[in-house]
Amino acid sequence: MVVKPEDARTIAVLAQVDAGLGQKELALQEAQHAIDLMPISKDIYDGALVLEGLAQVYTWSGEHDRAIEVLQKLVSMPSYINYARLKFHPLWKPLRGNPKFENIVTSLGPK
């Protein structure tokens, strides 16, 4: 594996790992750095992936309102965020039951 120290997607994954390890401040710094390297204005696809990483860091760091704010932004653009992913993927389990999160899930659900 080739390590790319300034690759936004790699840094976003590192931020998620650090959030999972309880390194909240480091994870948030890394996630923000990833966004700075790959903003949505530069690349909508990879930028959205990096932004999703930030939402996951917020989720795992207990910053649920901030995670939901990012998810609300993501559902308005092309991204991996969809009904099934939010409803069933274990990454988002900490947000389940939050009315704002459930509203996002419902808005993406079958009509």
C-alpha positions in Angstrom: 0.0 0.0 0.0 1.2 3.5 -0.9 0.6 6.0 1.9 -0.4 9.4 0.6 0.1 11.8 3.5 -1.7 14.7 1.8 -4.5 12.6 0.3 -7.9 14.0 1.6 -9.6 10.6 1.6 -6.8 8.9 3.4 -6.8 11.7 6.1 -10.6 11.4 6.4 -10.3 7.7 7.1 -7.5 8.4 9.6 -9.8 10.9 11.3 -12.5 8.2 11.6 -10.0 5.8 13.1 -8.9 8.4 15.6 -12.5 9.2 16.5 -13.2 5.5 17.1 -10.2 5.4 19.4 -11.6 8.4 21.4 -9.1 10.9 20.1 -11.8 13.5 19.5 -9.7 16.7 19.0 -7.2 15.0 16.8 -10.0 13.4 14.7 -11.7 16.8 14.3 -8.5 18.4 13.2 -7.8 15.7 10.7 -11.3 15.8 9.3 -11.1 19.5 8.8 -7.7 19.2 7.2 -9.2 16.6 4.8 -12.0 19.0 3.9 -9.4 21.8 3.3 -7.5 19.6 0.9 -10.7 18.4 -0.9 -13.5 20.9 -0.7 -16.8 20.2 -2.4 -16.1 23.2 -4.7 -13.0 21.4 -6.0 -14.5 17.9 -6.4 -18.1 17.2 -5.6 -17.6 13.4 -5.5 -14.5 13.1 -3.3 -15.4 16.3 -1.4 -18.7 14.6 -0.4 -16.9 11.5 0.7 -14.6 13.6 2.9 -17.6 15.5 4.2 -19.3 12.2 5.1 -16.1 11.3 7.0 -16.5 14.5 9.0 -20.1 13.5 9.8 -18.9 10.2 11.0 -16.2 11.8 13.2 -18.9 14.1 14.7 -21.1 11.0 15.3 -18.5 9.0 17.0 -17.3 12.0 19.0 -20.7 12.6 20.5 -21.3 15.8 18.4 -24.6 14.5 17.1 -26.1 17.9 16.2 -23.1 18.8 14.2 -23.1 15.4 12.5 -26.8 15.9 11.5 -26.0 19.4 10.1 -23.4 17.8 7.8 -25.8 15.0 6.8 -28.4 17.6 6.0 -26.0 19.2 3.6 -24.9 15.9 2.1 -28.5 14.8 1.2 -28.8 17.8 -1.1 -25.9 16.7 -3.3 -24.5 13.6 -5.0 -23.1 11.3 -2.3 -23.2 7.9 -0.9 -25.8 9.0 1.7 -29.1 7.3 1.0 -32.0 5.8 2.9 -30.6 2.3 3.4 -27.2 3.5 4.4 -28.5 5.8 7.1 -31.2 3.5 8.3 -29.2 0.3 8.5 -25.4 0.9 8.4 -23.9 0.6 11.9 -21.8 3.7 11.5 -24.9 5.8 12.1 -26.3 3.8 15.0 -25.5 6.5 17.6 -27.8 9.0 15.7 -30.8 6.7 15.5 -33.7 7.8 17.6 -32.7 11.5 17.2 -35.7 13.2 15.7 -33.6 15.3 13.3 -31.7 12.3 12.1 -35.0 10.3 11.7 -36.5 13.1 9.7 -33.5 12.9 7.3 -33.9 9.1 7.0 -37.7 9.4 6.4 -37.1 12.1 3.7 -34.9 9.7 1.8 -37.2 6.7 2.2 -39.6 5.1 -0.2 -42.6 7.3 -1.0 
